[in-house]
Amino acid sequence: MVQDEQTMTSLLMDPKTRRKAFEQLVKQYSEQLYWQVRRIVLTHDDANDVLQNVFLKAWTKLDSFHQDSKISTWLYRIALNESIDFMRKKKIPAVSTDDSEGLGNTLMADEYFSGNQAEALLQEAIAQLPDVQRTVFNMRYFDEMRYSEISEILQTSEGSLKASYHIAVKKISDFFHQHD
């Protein structure tokens, strides 16, 4: 049963219902958060690891949730930070267009990747974007989030998000034109 944000928050803040409410929270947000994380870390196994860390951190930090934002916003922020931390710790380099193996080929070889060559190429183009542009593009394009939601999660102005998104779209478009 999907809970609305206010009901979920009330249940999470009550020690008597916290555990059951958190189980529901995990069920309700796992798939959305998995795909948000996966678009950053790219592989299924890494995304699963990061997602576990997201929910572990959410559980341990539940008392610090001040209810000044929605739970979904709070979870997205944790997922974004955990994904970025994971990438930094692994020291994953930016994808090079000169790399003959390429991210596209790596994705096509991943048994959990269900896309075609064009989708793999799109992921390669997205991976070459700077962190902020990549994050904004993923949230807007794939998650279909409004700029106001992204603004709350990333704690930045809607104007700068719009600029980042449009620059990212231009760079992705240029990438595809180079690979025609």
Backbone as a printed PyTorch tensor [residue, N CA C, xyz], in Angstrom:
tensor([[[  0.8450,  -1.1870,   0.0000],
         [  0.0000,   0.0000,   0.0000],
         [  0.8850,   1.2440,   0.0000]],

        [[  0.7000,   2.1120,  -0.9720],
         [  1.4820,   3.3390,  -1.0870],
         [  0.9060,   4.3900,  -0.1410]],

        [[  1.7810,   4.9550,   0.6420],
         [  1.3800,   5.9780,   1.6100],
         [  1.6490,   7.3640,   1.0350]],

        [[  0.8000,   8.3370,   1.3890],
         [  1.1220,   9.7080,   1.0010],
         [  2.2230,  10.2030,   1.9260]],

        [[  2.8660,  11.2750,   1.5230],
         [  4.0450,  11.7870,   2.2520],
         [  3.7440,  12.1060,   3.7150]],

        [[  2.6290,  12.7590,   3.9580],
         [  2.3020,  13.1880,   5.3180],
         [  2.0480,  11.9840,   6.2320]],

        [[  1.2980,  11.0100,   5.7340],
         [  1.0320,   9.8050,   6.5140],
         [  2.3290,   9.0490,   6.7740]],

        [[  3.1470,   8.9130,   5.7270],
         [  4.4180,   8.2090,   5.8610],
         [  5.3040,   8.8900,   6.9030]],

        [[  5.3700,  10.1990,   6.8580],
         [  6.1930,  10.9430,   7.8180],
         [  5.7110,  10.7060,   9.2400]],

        [[  4.4050,  10.7670,   9.4400],
         [  3.8470,  10.5330,  10.7830],
         [  4.2040,   9.1430,  11.2910]],

        [[  4.0470,   8.1480,  10.4350],
         [  4.3500,   6.7720,  10.8280],
         [  5.8390,   6.5810,  11.1170]],

        [[  6.6920,   7.2520,  10.3410],
         [  8.1450,   7.1360,  10.5510],
         [  8.6000,   7.8180,  11.8370]],

        [[  7.9190,   8.8590,  12.2410],
         [  8.3200,   9.5910,  13.4340],
         [  7.8080,   8.9420,  14.7220]],

        [[  6.8750,   8.0260,  14.6060],
         [  6.3230,   7.3250,  15.7670],
         [  7.1340,   6.0490,  16.0080]],

        [[  7.8190,   5.9590,  17.1490],
         [  8.6470,   4.7710,  17.4190],
         [  7.8750,   3.4460,  17.3190]],

        [[  6.5820,   3.4710,  17.5690],
         [  5.7750,   2.2420,  17.5230],
         [  5.5550,   1.7470,  16.0960]],

        [[  5.5260,   2.6510,  15.1490],
         [  5.2270,   2.2650,  13.7590],
         [  6.4260,   2.4650,  12.8240]],

        [[  7.5310,   2.9220,  13.3710],
         [  8.6970,   3.2830,  12.5630],
         [  9.2080,   2.1450,  11.6810]],

        [[  9.4310,   0.9860,  12.2670],
         [ 10.0240,  -0.1230,  11.5110],
         [  9.1260,  -0.5380,  10.3430]],

        [[  7.8550,  -0.7110,  10.5900],
         [  6.9210,  -1.1210,   9.5390],
         [  6.7970,  -0.0190,   8.4780]],

        [[  6.7730,   1.2210,   8.9100],
         [  6.6960,   2.3480,   7.9710],
         [  7.9520,   2.4140,   7.1120]],

        [[  9.1000,   2.1310,   7.7050],
         [ 10.3400,   2.1670,   6.9430],
         [ 10.3650,   1.0460,   5.9050]],

        [[  9.8540,  -0.1160,   6.2670],
         [  9.7510,  -1.2170,   5.3020],
         [  8.8930,  -0.7830,   4.1140]],

        [[  7.8010,  -0.0810,   4.4020],
         [  6.9290,   0.4170,   3.3410],
         [  7.6590,   1.4720,   2.5080]],

        [[  8.4330,   2.3180,   3.1570],
         [  9.2120,   3.3510,   2.4690],
         [ 10.1880,   2.7120,   1.4850]],

        [[ 10.8530,   1.6610,   1.9220],
         [ 11.7980,   0.9470,   1.0610],
         [ 11.0660,   0.3900,  -0.1560]],

        [[  9.9250,  -0.2540,   0.0740],
         [  9.1480,  -0.8050,  -1.0430],
         [  8.6860,   0.2970,  -1.9960]],

        [[  8.2550,   1.3970,  -1.4240],
         [  7.6800,   2.4810,  -2.2210],
         [  8.7150,   3.2010,  -3.0830]],

        [[  9.9480,   3.3570,  -2.5780],
         [ 10.9390,   4.1720,  -3.2650],
         [ 12.1140,   3.4090,  -3.8710]],

        [[ 12.1980,   2.1130,  -3.6520],
         [ 13.3560,   1.3530,  -4.1280],
         [ 13.5970,   1.4780,  -5.6240]],

        [[ 12.5700,   1.2770,  -6.4010],
         [ 12.7650,   1.2810,  -7.8520],
         [ 13.1700,   2.6640,  -8.3600]],

        [[ 12.4820,   3.7070,  -7.8950],
         [ 12.8300,   5.0720,  -8.3110],
         [ 14.2690,   5.4030,  -7.9540]],

        [[ 14.6410,   5.1100,  -6.7260],
         [ 15.9920,   5.4320,  -6.2700],
         [ 17.0400,   4.5690,  -6.9700]],

        [[ 16.6940,   3.3020,  -7.2170],
         [ 17.6270,   2.4290,  -7.9350],
         [ 18.0030,   3.0690,  -9.2720]],

        [[ 17.0080,   3.5190, -10.0240],
         [ 17.2940,   4.0770, -11.3500],
         [ 18.0250,   5.4070, -11.2620]],

        [[ 17.7360,   6.1850, -10.2240],
         [ 18.4860,   7.4270, -10.0510],
         [ 19.9600,   7.1010,  -9.8010]],

        [[ 20.2120,   6.1550,  -8.9180],
         [ 21.5800,   5.7430,  -8.5940],
         [ 22.2340,   5.0960,  -9.8110]],

        [[ 21.5180,   4.2350, -10.4910],
         [ 22.0800,   3.4870, -11.6300],
         [ 22.5510,   4.4250, -12.7290]],

        [[ 21.8150,   5.5200, -12.9480],
         [ 22.2260,   6.4660, -13.9890],
         [ 23.5170,   7.1980, -13.6200]],

        [[ 23.8750,   7.1640, -12.3640],
         [ 25.1240,   7.8130, -11.9430],
         [ 26.2640,   6.7930, -11.8980]],

        [[ 26.0270,   5.6460, -11.2600],
         [ 27.1110,   4.6710, -11.0920],
         [ 27.1860,   3.6630, -12.2350]],

        [[ 26.1320,   3.5740, -13.0410],
         [ 26.0450,   2.8310, -14.2940],
         [ 25.8880,   1.3260, -14.2130]],

        [[ 26.5080,   0.6250, -13.2830],
         [ 26.3680,  -0.8280, -13.2870],
         [ 25.3510,  -1.2870, -12.2460]],

        [[ 24.7310,  -2.3970, -12.5290],
         [ 23.6920,  -2.9480, -11.6620],
         [ 24.2190,  -3.2470, -10.2560]],

        [[ 25.3450,  -3.9520, -10.1840],
         [ 25.8920,  -4.3340,  -8.8770],
         [ 26.2460,  -3.1140,  -8.0380]],

        [[ 26.8860,  -2.1240,  -8.6640],
         [ 27.2300,  -0.8980,  -7.9370],
         [ 25.9730,  -0.1600,  -7.4910]],

        [[ 24.9710,  -0.1190,  -8.3480],
         [ 23.7210,   0.5600,  -7.9970],
         [ 23.0480,  -0.1180,  -6.8030]],

        [[ 23.0530,  -1.4370,  -6.7890],
         [ 22.4800,  -2.1570,  -5.6460],
         [ 23.2360,  -1.8490,  -4.3590]],

        [[ 24.5670,  -1.8280,  -4.4360],
         [ 25.3750,  -1.5060,  -3.2560],
         [ 25.0730,  -0.1070,  -2.7410]],

        [[ 25.0310,   0.8450,  -3.6550],
         [ 24.7590,   2.2340,  -3.2610],
         [ 23.3450,   2.3500,  -2.6930]],

        [[ 22.3810,   1.6840,  -3.3050],
         [ 21.0040,   1.7470,  -2.8210],
         [ 20.8860,   1.2070,  -1.4000]],

        [[ 21.6020,   0.1340,  -1.1120],
         [ 21.6080,  -0.3830,   0.2650],
         [ 22.1570,   0.6670,   1.2200]],

        [[ 23.2210,   1.3520,   0.8000],
         [ 23.7920,   2.4110,   1.6300],
         [ 22.8110,   3.5660,   1.8210]],

        [[ 22.0440,   3.8690,   0.7830],
         [ 21.0530,   4.9520,   0.8680],
         [ 20.0430,   4.6330,   1.9610]],

        [[ 19.4860,   3.4200,   1.9290],
         [ 18.4690,   3.0680,   2.9160],
         [ 19.0630,   2.8980,   4.3130]],

        [[ 20.2830,   2.4160,   4.3930],
         [ 20.9500,   2.3180,   5.6900],
         [ 21.1430,   3.7120,   6.2870]],

        [[ 21.6200,   4.6360,   5.4620],
         [ 21.8220,   6.0010,   5.9400],
         [ 20.4840,   6.6430,   6.3130]],

        [[ 19.4570,   6.4240,   5.5110],
         [ 18.1390,   6.9850,   5.8160],
         [ 17.6320,   6.4580,   7.1590]],

        [[ 17.8060,   5.1640,   7.4000],
         [ 17.3500,   4.5760,   8.6560],
         [ 18.1030,   5.1740,   9.8500]],

        [[ 19.4290,   5.2760,   9.7210],
         [ 20.2260,   5.7900,  10.8470],
         [ 20.0450,   7.2890,  11.0540]],

        [[ 19.6420,   8.0080,  10.0220],
         [ 19.4760,   9.4680,  10.1150],
         [ 18.0100,   9.8800,  10.2340]],

        [[ 17.1330,   8.9270,  10.4390],
         [ 15.7050,   9.2270,  10.4880],
         [ 15.3610,  10.2750,  11.5450]],

        [[ 16.0350,  10.2140,  12.6740],
         [ 15.7690,  11.1980,  13.7250],
         [ 16.1980,  12.6090,  13.3300]],

        [[ 17.1030,  12.7190,  12.3600],
         [ 17.5480,  14.0420,  11.9310],
         [ 16.7070,  14.6020,  10.7800]],

        [[ 15.7130,  13.8340,  10.3280],
         [ 14.8070,  14.3310,   9.2910],
         [ 13.9000,  15.3650,   9.9440]],

        [[ 14.0400,  16.6150,   9.5010],
         [ 13.3420,  17.7290,  10.1570],
         [ 11.9710,  18.0190,   9.5750]],

        [[ 11.5650,  17.2720,   8.5990],
         [ 10.2540,  17.4260,   7.9900],
         [ 10.0580,  18.7780,   7.3130]],

        [[ 11.1750,  19.4640,   6.9990],
         [ 11.0660,  20.7330,   6.2720],
         [ 11.0530,  20.4850,   4.7620]],

        [[ 11.2400,  19.2320,   4.3750],
         [ 11.1060,  18.8370,   2.9680],
         [ 10.3400,  17.5150,   2.9440]],

        [[  9.9690,  17.0990,   1.7560],
         [  9.2560,  15.8290,   1.6270],
         [ 10.2430,  14.6850,   1.8260]],

        [[  9.7340,  13.5540,   2.2290],
         [ 10.5810,  12.3680,   2.4150],
         [ 11.2350,  11.9800,   1.0980]],

        [[ 10.4860,  12.0670,   0.0090],
         [ 11.0480,  11.7020,  -1.2920],
         [ 12.2240,  12.6110,  -1.6460]],

        [[ 12.0990,  13.8930,  -1.3450],
         [ 13.1940,  14.8420,  -1.5950],
         [ 14.4040,  14.4860,  -0.7480]],

        [[ 14.1730,  14.1820,   0.5040],
         [ 15.2400,  13.8050,   1.4300],
         [ 15.9460,  12.5370,   0.9390]],

        [[ 15.1700,  11.5440,   0.5010],
         [ 15.7620,  10.2990,  -0.0080],
         [ 16.5530,  10.5360,  -1.2920]],

        [[ 16.0130,  11.3580,  -2.1910],
         [ 16.7340,  11.6730,  -3.4240],
         [ 18.0680,  12.3390,  -3.1060]],

        [[ 18.0640,  13.2340,  -2.1320],
         [ 19.3050,  13.9260,  -1.7620],
         [ 20.3190,  12.9310,  -1.2060]],

        [[ 19.8690,  12.0200,  -0.3590],
         [ 20.7670,  10.9980,   0.1800],
         [ 21.3020,  10.1360,  -0.9560]],

        [[ 20.4300,   9.7160,  -1.8610],
         [ 20.8410,   8.8610,  -2.9850],
         [ 21.8570,   9.5700,  -3.8740]],

        [[ 21.6170,  10.8260,  -4.1430],
         [ 22.5370,  11.6000,  -4.9670],
         [ 23.9060,  11.7010,  -4.2890]],

        [[ 23.9080,  12.0500,  -3.0180],
         [ 25.1710,  12.1830,  -2.2820],
         [ 25.9090,  10.8520,  -2.1740]],

        [[ 25.1860,   9.7840,  -1.9040],
         [ 25.8130,   8.4570,  -1.8130],
         [ 26.4010,   8.0390,  -3.1620]],

        [[ 25.6870,   8.3400,  -4.2370],
         [ 26.1760,   7.9900,  -5.5790],
         [ 27.4460,   8.7490,  -5.9160]],

        [[ 27.4410,  10.0300,  -5.6370],
         [ 28.6150,  10.8600,  -5.9160],
         [ 29.7930,  10.4180,  -5.0470]],

        [[ 29.5300,  10.1350,  -3.7700],
         [ 30.5960,   9.6450,  -2.8810],
         [ 31.1680,   8.3250,  -3.3950]],

        [[ 30.3000,   7.4510,  -3.8630],
         [ 30.7410,   6.1640,  -4.4060],
         [ 31.6710,   6.3810,  -5.5940]],

        [[ 31.2730,   7.2720,  -6.4920],
         [ 32.0970,   7.5390,  -7.6770],
         [ 33.4500,   8.1280,  -7.2890]],

        [[ 33.4370,   9.0080,  -6.3120],
         [ 34.7000,   9.6120,  -5.8590],
         [ 35.6100,   8.5690,  -5.2140]],

        [[ 35.0210,   7.7160,  -4.3770],
         [ 35.8170,   6.6880,  -3.6940],
         [ 36.4090,   5.6950,  -4.6830]],

        [[ 35.6490,   5.3660,  -5.7030],
         [ 36.1460,   4.4340,  -6.7170],
         [ 37.0850,   5.1270,  -7.6930]],

        [[ 37.1040,   6.4500,  -7.6300],
         [ 37.9330,   7.2570,  -8.5380],
         [ 37.6680,   6.8680,  -9.9870]],

        [[ 36.3910,   6.8070, -10.3120],
         [ 36.0040,   6.4430, -11.6670],
         [ 36.2660,   7.6340, -12.5780]],

        [[ 37.1210,   7.4440, -13.5840],
         [ 37.4500,   8.5500, -14.4720],
         [ 36.3010,   8.8690, -15.4200]],

        [[ 36.3260,  10.0710, -15.9400],
         [ 35.3490,  10.4500, -16.9610],
         [ 35.5720,   9.5650, -18.1820]],

        [[ 34.5100,   9.2980, -18.8860],
         [ 34.6120,   8.4620, -20.0730],
         [ 35.2930,   9.2550, -21.1760]],

        [[ 36.2190,   8.6300, -21.8460],
         [ 36.9290,   9.2850, -22.9410],
         [ 36.3180,   8.8760, -24.2730]],

        [[ 36.1500,   9.8390, -25.1730],
         [ 35.6280,   9.5130, -26.4990],
         [ 36.6770,   8.7450, -27.3010]],

        [[ 37.9370,   8.7920, -26.8670],
         [ 39.0020,   8.0650, -27.5430],
         [ 39.0990,   6.6160, -27.0650]],

        [[ 38.3850,   6.2920, -25.9770],
         [ 38.4310,   4.9520, -25.4150],
         [ 37.7750,   3.9700, -26.3790]],

        [[ 38.5570,   3.0540, -26.9290],
         [ 38.0250,   2.1400, -27.9460],
         [ 36.9940,   1.1800, -27.3670]],

        [[ 37.1290,   0.8040, -26.1070],
         [ 36.1350,  -0.0820, -25.4930],
         [ 34.8460,   0.6920, -25.2430]],

        [[ 34.9600,   1.9150, -24.7450],
         [ 33.8110,   2.7930, -24.5490],
         [ 32.7880,   2.2820, -23.5570]],

        [[ 32.0930,   3.1980, -22.9680],
         [ 31.0390,   2.8690, -22.0270],
         [ 29.9060,   2.1350, -22.7270]],

        [[ 29.6000,   2.5280, -23.9560],
         [ 28.5310,   1.8650, -24.7110],
         [ 28.7650,   0.3760, -24.8110]],

        [[ 29.9940,  -0.0310, -25.1440],
         [ 30.3170,  -1.4570, -25.2440],
         [ 30.2360,  -2.1420, -23.8860]],

        [[ 30.6780,  -1.4380, -22.8500],
         [ 30.6120,  -1.9890, -21.5000],
         [ 29.1630,  -2.2340, -21.1030]],

        [[ 28.3020,  -1.2600, -21.3900],
         [ 26.8880,  -1.4220, -21.0580],
         [ 26.2480,  -2.5570, -21.8540]],

        [[ 26.5860,  -2.6540, -23.1230],
         [ 26.0080,  -3.7120, -23.9520],
         [ 26.4070,  -5.0930, -23.4300]],

        [[ 27.5610,  -5.1880, -22.7870],
         [ 28.0310,  -6.4670, -22.2440],
         [ 27.4260,  -6.7680, -20.8710]],

        [[ 26.8340,  -5.7510, -20.2170],
         [ 26.2400,  -5.9180, -18.8840],
         [ 24.9410,  -6.7130, -19.0250]],

        [[ 24.8560,  -7.8750, -18.3530],
         [ 23.6720,  -8.7220, -18.4810],
         [ 22.4020,  -8.0430, -17.9760]],

        [[ 22.5250,  -7.0050, -17.1510],
         [ 21.3560,  -6.3050, -16.6230],
         [ 20.9460,  -5.1100, -17.4750]],

        [[ 21.7490,  -4.7660, -18.4700],
         [ 21.4190,  -3.6510, -19.3600],
         [ 20.4810,  -4.1610, -20.4370]],

        [[ 19.2900,  -3.5950, -20.5000],
         [ 18.2860,  -4.1030, -21.4490],
         [ 18.0870,  -3.1690, -22.6350]],

        [[ 18.9710,  -2.1810, -22.7790],
         [ 18.8250,  -1.2250, -23.8600],
         [ 19.4800,  -1.6720, -25.1480]],

        [[ 19.3350,  -0.8240, -26.1690],
         [ 19.9700,  -1.1020, -27.4550],
         [ 21.2140,  -0.2230, -27.6000]],

        [[ 21.8400,  -0.2700, -28.7570],
         [ 23.0750,   0.4760, -28.9890],
         [ 22.8560,   1.9820, -28.8390]],

        [[ 21.7210,   2.4970, -29.2950],
         [ 21.4360,   3.9350, -29.1840],
         [ 21.3370,   4.3560, -27.7190]],

        [[ 20.7040,   3.5140, -26.9020],
         [ 20.5950,   3.8250, -25.4730],
         [ 21.9590,   3.7580, -24.7920]],

        [[ 22.7720,   2.8180, -25.2010],
         [ 24.1280,   2.7210, -24.6580],
         [ 24.9370,   3.9590, -25.0360]],

        [[ 24.7520,   4.4210, -26.2760],
         [ 25.4470,   5.6300, -26.7340],
         [ 24.9620,   6.8560, -25.9610]],

        [[ 23.6540,   6.9060, -25.6790],
         [ 23.1080,   8.0070, -24.8710],
         [ 23.7560,   8.0010, -23.4890]],

        [[ 23.8860,   6.8310, -22.8780],
         [ 24.5150,   6.7540, -21.5580],
         [ 25.9740,   7.1880, -21.6180]],

        [[ 26.6370,   6.8800, -22.7000],
         [ 28.0260,   7.3170, -22.8760],
         [ 28.0880,   8.8340, -22.9650]],

        [[ 27.1570,   9.4230, -23.7100],
         [ 27.1140,  10.8870, -23.8300],
         [ 26.8260,  11.5320, -22.4850]],

        [[ 25.8930,  10.9710, -21.7400],
         [ 25.5330,  11.5170, -20.4290],
         [ 26.7040,  11.4050, -19.4660]],

        [[ 27.4210,  10.2950, -19.5070],
         [ 28.5530,  10.0760, -18.6030],
         [ 29.6560,  11.1030, -18.8040]],

        [[ 29.7360,  11.6910, -19.9970],
         [ 30.7810,  12.6760, -20.2700],
         [ 30.4290,  14.0730, -19.7720]],

        [[ 29.1980,  14.2540, -19.3250],
         [ 28.7940,  15.5650, -18.8120],
         [ 29.4200,  15.8090, -17.4420]],

        [[ 29.6500,  17.0780, -17.1040],
         [ 30.0830,  17.3840, -15.7280],
         [ 29.0010,  16.9240, -14.7380]],

        [[ 29.3870,  16.6690, -13.4960],
         [ 28.4800,  16.1100, -12.4830],
         [ 27.1290,  16.8210, -12.4050]],

        [[ 27.1430,  18.1320, -12.2870],
         [ 25.8870,  18.8720, -12.1070],
         [ 24.9960,  18.7300, -13.3400]],

        [[ 25.5630,  18.9030, -14.5230],
         [ 24.7650,  18.7770, -15.7410],
         [ 24.2100,  17.3630, -15.8830]],

        [[ 25.0170,  16.3650, -15.5780],
         [ 24.5800,  14.9720, -15.6690],
         [ 23.4290,  14.7200, -14.6970]],

        [[ 23.5640,  15.1980, -13.4880],
         [ 22.5340,  14.9970, -12.4750],
         [ 21.2310,  15.6790, -12.8640]],

        [[ 21.3220,  16.9360, -13.2910],
         [ 20.1320,  17.6820, -13.6910],
         [ 19.4760,  17.0170, -14.8960]],

        [[ 20.2710,  16.6170, -15.8740],
         [ 19.7200,  15.9720, -17.0590],
         [ 18.9800,  14.6930, -16.6730]],

        [[ 19.6030,  13.8490, -15.8550],
         [ 18.9780,  12.5920, -15.4540],
         [ 17.6610,  12.8200, -14.7080]],

        [[ 17.6590,  13.7710, -13.7870],
         [ 16.4600,  14.0180, -12.9990],
         [ 15.3320,  14.5920, -13.8600]],

        [[ 15.6860,  15.4490, -14.7870],
         [ 14.6720,  16.0830, -15.6370],
         [ 14.2110,  15.1400, -16.7460]],

        [[ 15.1350,  14.5240, -17.4300],
         [ 14.8100,  13.6980, -18.5960],
         [ 14.2270,  12.3340, -18.2040]],

        [[ 14.9250,  11.6080, -17.3450],
         [ 14.4900,  10.2620, -16.9980],
         [ 13.4370,  10.2360, -15.8970]],

        [[ 13.6420,  11.0390, -14.8540],
         [ 12.7020,  11.0380, -13.7350],
         [ 11.5350,  11.9930, -13.9540]],

        [[ 11.6280,  12.8070, -15.0040],
         [ 10.5950,  13.7820, -15.3560],
         [ 10.2220,  14.6830, -14.1770]],

        [[ 11.2430,  15.0790, -13.4210],
         [ 11.0170,  15.9480, -12.2730],
         [ 10.8720,  17.3880, -12.7270]],

        [[ 10.0810,  18.1240, -11.9950],
         [  9.9400,  19.5580, -12.2590],
         [ 11.1950,  20.2670, -11.7340]],

        [[ 11.4750,  21.4190, -12.3310],
         [ 12.6410,  22.1820, -11.8850],
         [ 12.5270,  22.5440, -10.4070]],

        [[ 11.3170,  22.7960,  -9.9300],
         [ 11.1400,  23.1440,  -8.5160],
         [ 11.5560,  21.9900,  -7.6050]],

        [[ 11.2510,  20.7500,  -8.0160],
         [ 11.6570,  19.5800,  -7.2300],
         [ 13.1740,  19.4140,  -7.2470]],

        [[ 13.7520,  19.5420,  -8.4260],
         [ 15.2070,  19.4050,  -8.5560],
         [ 15.9010,  20.4840,  -7.7370]],

        [[ 15.3400,  21.6800,  -7.7810],
         [ 15.8900,  22.8040,  -7.0260],
         [ 15.9290,  22.5080,  -5.5330]],

        [[ 14.8660,  21.8940,  -5.0320],
         [ 14.8050,  21.5500,  -3.6140],
         [ 15.8370,  20.4820,  -3.2590]],

        [[ 15.9840,  19.4960,  -4.1330],
         [ 16.9340,  18.4070,  -3.8740],
         [ 18.3770,  18.9050,  -3.9440]],

        [[ 18.6890,  19.6570,  -4.9980],
         [ 20.0650,  20.1120,  -5.1960],
         [ 20.3700,  21.4270,  -4.4870]],

        [[ 19.3340,  22.0400,  -3.9540],
         [ 19.4600,  23.3000,  -3.2220],
         [ 20.1500,  24.3700,  -4.0530]],

        [[ 19.5780,  24.5950,  -5.2330],
         [ 20.0760,  25.6210,  -6.1380],
         [ 18.8940,  26.2540,  -6.8650]],

        [[ 19.1380,  27.3310,  -7.5680],
         [ 18.0400,  28.0550,  -8.2140],
         [ 17.5260,  27.3220,  -9.4500]],

        [[ 16.2520,  27.5340,  -9.7440],
         [ 15.6470,  26.9260, -10.9210],
         [ 16.3030,  27.4540, -12.1960]],

        [[ 16.6770,  28.7330, -12.2090],
         [ 17.3200,  29.3180, -13.3840],
         [ 18.6240,  28.6260, -13.7350]],

        [[ 19.4360,  28.3520, -12.7340],
         [ 20.7130,  27.6760, -13.0110],
         [ 20.4730,  26.2340, -13.4380]],

        [[ 19.4200,  25.6030, -12.9200],
         [ 19.0850,  24.2410, -13.3290],
         [ 18.6510,  24.1970, -14.7860]],

        [[ 17.8370,  25.1700, -15.1780],
         [ 17.3820,  25.2380, -16.5710],
         [ 18.5750,  25.4230, -17.5050]],

        [[ 19.4870,  26.2890, -17.1060],
         [ 20.6860,  26.5160, -17.9170],
         [ 21.5150,  25.2290, -18.0180]],

        [[ 21.7050,  24.5610, -16.8890],
         [ 22.4760,  23.3100, -16.8740],
         [ 21.8220,  22.2570, -17.7610]],

        [[ 20.5120,  22.1600, -17.6930],
         [ 19.7990,  21.1670, -18.5020],
         [ 19.9690,  21.4600, -19.9830]],

        [[ 19.7890,  22.7140, -20.3720],
         [ 19.8770,  23.0490, -21.7950],
         [ 21.2980,  22.8980, -22.3350]],

        [[ 22.2820,  23.2020, -21.5190],
         [ 23.6750,  22.9850, -21.9260],
         [ 23.9400,  21.4790, -22.0790]],

        [[ 23.4080,  20.6830, -21.1450],
         [ 23.5830,  19.2230, -21.2190],
         [ 22.9410,  18.6750, -22.4900]],

        [[ 21.7410,  19.1290, -22.8110],
         [ 21.0560,  18.6740, -24.0220],
         [ 21.8820,  19.0150, -25.2580]],

        [[ 22.4490,  20.2020, -25.2810],
         [ 23.2830,  20.6290, -26.4100],
         [ 24.5160,  19.7300, -26.5350]],

        [[ 25.1670,  19.4500, -25.4240],
         [ 26.3570,  18.5970, -25.4380],
         [ 26.0180,  17.1760, -25.8890]],

        [[ 24.8860,  16.6610, -25.4390],
         [ 24.4620,  15.3150, -25.8440],
         [ 24.1610,  15.2990, -27.3340]],

        [[ 23.5010,  16.3280, -27.7980],
         [ 23.1810,  16.4420, -29.2220],
         [ 24.4730,  16.4790, -30.0530]],

        [[ 25.4300,  17.2880, -29.5970],
         [ 26.7190,  17.3770, -30.2840],
         [ 27.4270,  16.0090, -30.2900]],

        [[ 27.3450,  15.2950, -29.1910],
         [ 27.9520,  13.9670, -29.0870],
         [ 27.3720,  13.0350, -30.1430]],

        [[ 26.0450,  13.0430, -30.2850],
         [ 25.4160,  12.1860, -31.2950],
         [ 25.7840,  12.5840, -32.7080]],

        [[ 25.9160,  13.8860, -32.9520],
         [ 26.3150,  14.3370, -34.2890],
         [ 27.7320,  13.8850, -34.6290]],

        [[ 28.6000,  13.8060, -33.6190],
         [ 29.9660,  13.3360, -33.8370],
         [ 30.0090,  11.8360, -34.1000]],

        [[ 28.9730,  11.1090, -33.6600],
         [ 28.9610,   9.6410, -33.7980],
         [ 27.9780,   9.1680, -34.8720]],

        [[ 27.6470,  10.0550, -35.8010],
         [ 26.7590,   9.6600, -36.9230],
         [ 27.4860,   8.7640, -37.8930]]])
